């Protein structure tokens, strides 16, 4: 099967990472991963090729779209992207168009997606099945009713299926999309999408870092890095209060998109502290989590699922801009999968106390009974569905 998989990340890298994990699971097929956000340098599987559109991104309020190349005009970039995406379908004639998030989100990118959908619908482009690949929890909208009516119109007119990457025992789409009963296309829950740590990866990281058996490792991270600098700064200051009392190491991953001024400030601060490693990004993040005694992070979809896949005790700080991260974190906390941080917990002395409590608990591994096989189940569902609908 020839698949075009569209993913537009605009602030962090979570959408990209999740889409790439699904792409990996579709290894029996030829897949073109269409991306249009700031570049993320990762190794692609042999069956996946990346088709990069000129970059667009959004600000922290998710209201302003701008080119990643500041020298270019927005209208010029949008027109080029629209032409490039349409021409991809003319050249490749895929059997499946897998679209991440849209039409539930990324409405600002309808200018390039809807011409393809309408042309497939009218028969101007070769027949292509269209599936929406959707995260577990939707962000709230100012006018929820108008939003849901728009989503339903596009979904029921153009799409053939909806895959929700969640375990419905933890959260269902209907909790953040009230009109779920008006969706007329097949809907399936796949389980959560996450990679798994490589066998022995955690021990290899500990050996590489030269950690002694009783030396605790803390891993702090901020996803893509456009938000979360305050959490990392607080973690570094809390670590400074703890490191004199115990044998500790700290690895900080800021994310590839953290502002240079913030990264430099963190770099200057950790230079005076023993046992701290500061990096923007690692492709081996799961092995670091598997090696860790404590993870401190934001509460995005991918990070939470990585934490659960690695089984590491964790403190998470939900993004305050919308409800998505808080809902997920509260549900997982209720199952014992992680512990939530509040705004006041970022005071360094208070955070140091919370960190010490986890480290002193003796808990080395956390198990939560939810489905983390979302990538594999997505691939299986697509393959079964494709076979059942073949002419």
C-alpha positions, 0 to 999 in steps of 0.5 A: 500500500502507498501511504501519504502521512501528513503531520504538521507540528507547530510548537513542540515535536510531540505530533511529529514523534507520534506520527513517526512512531506510527509510520515505523509500525507501517513497515510493510508499506511505502510511506511518505511522511509530509512535514511542514514544521521546524525541521526535526533531525531524526533517522527515518526507517528505510520504508519512509521518505520525508516530504518537507513543505516550506516551514510554518509554525505558531506562537505559544497562544496557537493563534499566529502562523508564521514562516520558519524562514523569517525572510519569506512572506506568509502568503507566498509560503502558503501558496507554495505549500498548497501547490506542493501538497497537491502535486504530491498526490498527482505524482504518487496516487496514494491508496491512503491519506493518513492525516494527523489531527485535522480536522479536529485541529490545525484548522489554519492548515485547511488551505492546503489540506482541503483542496486535496480532500475536495479533489479526491471527493470529486474524482479529480485526483485518483481514489484515496482512502482518508483517515484521521489520526487523532490524539486522546484529548482535544483542547477547548475552543472559544465556541465549542458548538461551532467548532464541532459542527465544522469538524463534523462537516469535514469528517463526515464528508471527506473521511473514511475512518477515525483512529483515536490514539488512546485507551478508552478505559482512561479517556474517551473522545466524547469527553472533549468532543460532545458530538461524538454520536454524530460521527458517521464514519468508523471510529476505533481506539488504538491504545496509546502510541509510544516507543519502548526502551531498547533491551538493556538501553538503560544500563548502557546509559548508566555505564556510559555516564559512569554511574555507581550502583547507588548513584541516582539519576534524574532526567529533566526534559521539556519536550520541544522546548518552546515551553518548559524553561521555568520547569527546567530552571527550577529543577536545576536549582532544586538539584543544586540544593540536593547534590551536596547531600547525596550522590546524584546526577542530572541530565537535562534535555531542553528540546531542540526549539528552546530559545538560545537565550534560555539555553545559554542561561541554563548552560551558564548555571549548570557549569558551576554544578557537579554532575550535570549534563545539558543537551538540547535533544537525544534520539536515545531519550527512552534509554535515559528514562529507563536508566533514571530514578526520577523523571521531571517533565511537562505532561505532553502525550509523548512524554507521559507515554514514554514515562509509562513505557520506561516505568520511571517514577516521575513528577510532571508539570502540565502546560497551563495554556489549555486543559489537554495536559492536565486532564491526561496527567490527573487521570494517570496520577489517579492510577499511580502512574505519575505525580503532578506538580503545581505552580507553587511546587516550582519554588526550588526548595519545595521542588527539592523536597518533592524530588527527595521524597520520590528518590527516598521512596525506594520505588524503582519502577511504575506499572500502569494497566493501560494499552501502550501498543497504539502504533502496532494496533494502528497499523493492524487496523489500517491493514485489516480495514484496507483488505476489507474495503478493497474492490 
